[in-house]
């Protein structure tokens, strides 16, 4: 579950206007106007209370104390993503049971509490040690992990688990679309970058033409930017155009392999079945 931002209509509408020429170029007839969207947060809370699940995870912020108490009352274990010691302390004060400690090399969205927060820079190893010293709850290490040595290192540093995403992008089980898959192996893509241009939130992906053109224009407003840019991203992906869609990837994307997910796990964590 995620927390949404207040909607800055003027800023998002200005961005929408800037995107209209590209939309027309890609055959997208219209881009949606910005509208409030909390991803049905309260409806999800009610559903989880009425039909409990063992684990509920949160990103982009924290649930309020009442929500925490209601979910604990139905025996759900609560996990939250953090990118700083301060956020970890606040998450534990709210009553969360475990934390995903995300380093800045992670692919996709950074789980900062506020969309306007600057890009995190503390390396995962340093952040993991600092959070471990500050809070007593179990920690899951995430962000840029891509080989056996890195997984072993965070586990030896006190994490109870390692969380990986980019390492699985080329597996047949992943939902990675064909355009994204192809880009991950193309030599023309040489670096990843944190940008707000696709969704309004900082997220790491391969640098492409869309990032070059729109990164400086995108307001820090999620999910409103995601709404207005979505039709462009989908049209580009469908057309096989990697230059105008999001290509989420962590800094270790070159190590992602085209093999079944089970083989990835066995390679990253020898001895597992």
Secondary structure, 3 states (H helix, E strand, C coil): CECCCCCCHHHHHHHHHHHHHHHHHCCCCCCCCCCCCCCCHHHHHHHHHHCCCCEEEEECCCCCHHHHHHHHHCCCEEEEEECCHHHHHHHHHHCCCEEEEECCCCCEECCCCCCCCCCCCCCHHHHHHHHHHHCCCEEEEECCCCCHHHHHHHHHCCCCEEECCHHHCCCCCCCCCHHHHHHHCCCCCCCEEEECCCCCCCEEEECCHHHHHHCCCCCCCCCHHHHHHHHHHHHHHHCCCCCCCCCECCCCHHHCCCCCHHHHHHHHCCCCC
